[in-house]
Amino acid sequence: MDQIRAELLISDTQMSLIQGLAFASAYAIAGLPLGRLADQGQRVRLMIVGILLWSSATAACGLATDFTSMFVARVLVGVGEAALAPAVFSMIGDLFPPHRQGTATAVFTAGTTVGQGTSLIIGGGLFHLMSTAAPAQTLLFGDLAPWRVVLLCLAAPGVPIALLLWMTVREPARRGIAIAGHSRRRTRDVLAAFLERRRYIFPLWIALALWTAGDAAMSGWAPTFLSRVYHTPIAAIGTNLGTLAIMCGVAGTLLGGFLGDRLSVFGGPHLRISAAAAVSAMGIATATIYFRIDMPIAFACIGLWIALSNLCQILVISALQEVLPSDMRGVNIACIAFFDLFFGASIGHGSAAALTDYVFQDPQAVGRSIAIVTASAASIATLLFWSAARPLAAQHPRAVAYSSV
């Protein structure tokens, strides 16, 4: 970030807008119409266009000359990435039977979890290589700064990945549409269908946003906590937390898929939500003991929270995948992302900071702030999960309409 700031002559605030607002707002807002497009159109084509757009925009970030051009490029990255999840989750519902959708969702989501951890390793490695291999860099890229070369290198795989997707993946038939006996519903009819399911849809969206708030508080401030309270070296924090995020995130994701599928077979999709409520209750206990013990146990509690968060997310998303018809799944994922980005992430990160600055008025109290935010988020989410399980059980006792296909 410092090299980008220095070359583009921008401030820390402008850099934070490029990192956060430009991407998150574009992703959240564009995701809604793109989710509807995924429910109506060719999802494979939508993914290909999204990959090419975010790859081109990443390259544009590497060629940016000022704040405005970098900001616009980051917006386009967000728009391109917003096309992926609605299309993929919509296709998963059509490619897999209900008792396999949790596992399929978990395998796809595990890619994100691994990517978030390895991005630090890959990005850091490329940056180090381009900073030290001056003759080779000059020969290949001229006088471009190392950070620009890194972004151009990261953009390059987009074309072969899009080509591979076009050659290997075919558009599946839409199961939910066939069952419902119609081809395409109007947007207002889809909105009405969401309102009909509001007794469990809305609580689940809010509960997932609350877990995102807890994630934001922890991922945003746990490194600071470890540095301030335990004086852990920055390099050790990055390595340990990155490894922890990959291991615990993948474990929780895969366990959520497997467990959810088994529960759905035995009792219907509402059992996935009941399990999410139990997992959320465990998150309360994890949060409350986070930062009152020594550093190894603190790391263990952080890892447990990461695992529980991923497990909870998979249980809820796979339950909704099971009960929603094909022309609602893309919009559903887009709405989850909208609530997560606009409310969950901002509330979680900001609340922890506000507690430290204005309530405790002590930088060393950041651990207590994180514990309060995560415990509060998990507590309210637990109640919302329980409130959603009963109407879901009444409307979809065993998802008979879908499991029969």
Disulfide bonds with the S-S distance in Angstrom:
none
